[in-house]
Amino acid sequence: MGNVSYALVFVLPVESRLNASIHMLFMLSDIEVIWLDSTKRVVDFKRAKKWRVYAPKKPAKYIIEGPVGLIGSLEVEEGDLISWQVSEEKGKSVPVRVSLPGRVSFDKANGFAMAESVKELKAEKN
């Protein structure tokens, strides 16, 4: 697994499968994608390969896109809760830098303060 150092979080206007679909047309490399419902629970995740189109298994409200290694770093499973605190909302898509593993720190300058890793949430439950 590579050094995962950033991710993008997209907030969709409505929760649906169609709105949450992504395309990888003209992309130069693969990415990993995590889809979350309106409660921020993982509904699907996968490695998205170049020149393909993807839609989540279930309706999604949030999409997290990052480099290959993101899913492994967070130890993501369907039904997991991924949460973060928004420090400032942006009206358009803005790249967000994060540090992994452990706590995922979103760069405040880009609108996000902090997110808890799935690994930490699972540890707290046990």
C-alpha positions as CSV (number, residue, x, y, z in Angstrom):
1,M,0.0,0.0,0.0
2,G,1.3,3.4,-0.9
3,N,1.5,6.5,1.2
4,V,-2.0,7.9,1.2
5,S,-1.9,11.6,1.9
6,Y,-5.1,13.1,0.6
7,A,-8.8,12.6,-0.3
8,L,-11.7,14.6,-1.7
9,V,-15.1,14.7,-0.1
10,F,-18.1,15.5,-2.2
11,V,-21.5,16.4,-0.6
12,L,-24.3,15.7,-3.1
13,P,-27.6,17.7,-3.2
14,V,-29.7,14.5,-2.8
15,E,-29.1,11.0,-1.8
16,S,-29.4,8.7,-4.8
17,R,-27.5,6.1,-6.9
18,L,-27.7,8.1,-10.1
19,N,-26.3,11.4,-8.6
20,A,-23.6,9.4,-6.8
21,S,-22.3,7.7,-10.0
22,I,-18.8,8.7,-11.1
23,H,-16.9,8.2,-14.4
24,M,-13.2,7.6,-14.9
25,L,-13.1,8.8,-18.5
26,F,-9.9,10.5,-19.4
27,M,-8.4,9.7,-15.9
28,L,-4.6,9.0,-15.9
29,S,-4.7,6.6,-12.9
30,D,-7.0,4.5,-10.7
31,I,-8.5,5.9,-7.5
32,E,-10.4,4.5,-4.5
33,V,-14.0,5.6,-3.8
34,I,-16.2,5.3,-0.7
35,W,-19.9,6.1,-0.9
36,L,-21.8,7.1,2.2
37,D,-25.5,7.5,2.9
38,S,-27.1,10.5,4.6
39,T,-26.1,9.1,8.0
40,K,-22.4,8.9,6.8
41,R,-22.5,5.0,6.8
42,V,-20.6,3.3,4.1
43,V,-22.9,1.9,1.4
44,D,-20.3,0.9,-1.1
45,F,-16.6,1.2,-1.8
46,K,-14.2,0.1,-4.6
47,R,-11.1,0.7,-6.6
48,A,-12.2,2.7,-9.7
49,K,-10.2,1.9,-12.8
50,K,-9.6,4.2,-15.7
51,W,-12.2,4.5,-18.5
52,R,-15.1,3.0,-16.6
53,V,-18.3,4.3,-15.0
54,Y,-19.3,3.4,-11.4
55,A,-22.5,3.7,-9.3
56,P,-22.9,2.7,-5.6
57,K,-25.0,-0.4,-4.7
58,K,-27.3,1.8,-2.6
59,P,-28.2,5.5,-2.7
60,A,-25.4,7.8,-1.4
61,K,-25.2,11.4,-0.2
62,Y,-21.4,11.7,0.2
63,I,-18.5,10.5,-1.9
64,I,-14.9,10.2,-0.7
65,E,-12.3,9.8,-3.5
66,G,-8.7,9.2,-2.8
67,P,-5.6,7.5,-4.1
68,V,-5.2,3.7,-4.1
69,G,-4.6,2.7,-0.5
70,L,-7.3,4.8,1.0
71,I,-9.7,1.9,1.7
72,G,-7.0,-0.2,3.2
73,S,-5.8,2.6,5.4
74,L,-9.2,3.2,6.8
75,E,-10.1,-0.5,6.9
76,V,-13.4,0.2,5.4
77,E,-16.4,-2.2,5.5
78,E,-20.0,-1.7,4.4
79,G,-22.0,-0.2,7.3
80,D,-19.0,1.5,8.9
81,L,-19.5,5.1,10.0
82,I,-17.1,7.8,8.8
83,S,-17.6,11.2,10.4
84,W,-16.0,14.6,10.1
85,Q,-16.6,18.1,11.3
86,V,-17.0,20.9,8.7
87,S,-15.2,24.0,9.8
88,E,-16.3,26.0,6.7
89,E,-18.6,25.1,3.8
90,K,-17.5,25.7,0.3
91,G,-19.9,26.2,-2.6
92,K,-17.8,24.2,-5.1
93,S,-15.5,21.2,-5.1
94,V,-12.2,21.9,-3.5
95,P,-9.3,19.4,-3.1
96,V,-8.9,18.4,0.5
97,R,-5.6,17.1,2.0
98,V,-5.7,14.5,4.7
99,S,-3.1,12.5,6.7
100,L,-3.5,8.8,7.2
101,P,-3.6,6.4,9.1
102,G,-5.2,7.2,12.5
103,R,-7.1,10.4,12.6
104,V,-7.8,11.9,9.3
105,S,-7.0,15.6,9.5
106,F,-8.7,17.7,6.9
107,D,-6.9,20.9,6.0
108,K,-8.9,23.7,7.6
109,A,-8.0,26.0,4.7
110,N,-10.1,23.7,2.4
111,G,-13.1,23.6,4.7
112,F,-12.7,20.5,6.8
113,A,-11.3,20.2,10.3
114,M,-11.1,16.5,11.4
115,A,-12.5,13.1,10.7
116,E,-12.3,9.9,12.7
117,S,-10.9,6.9,11.0
118,V,-13.0,3.7,10.8
119,K,-10.2,1.9,12.6
120,E,-10.5,4.1,15.7
121,L,-14.3,3.9,15.7
122,K,-14.0,0.1,15.6
123,A,-11.5,0.1,18.5
124,E,-13.8,2.3,20.6
125,K,-16.6,-0.2,20.2
126,N,-14.5,-3.1,21.5
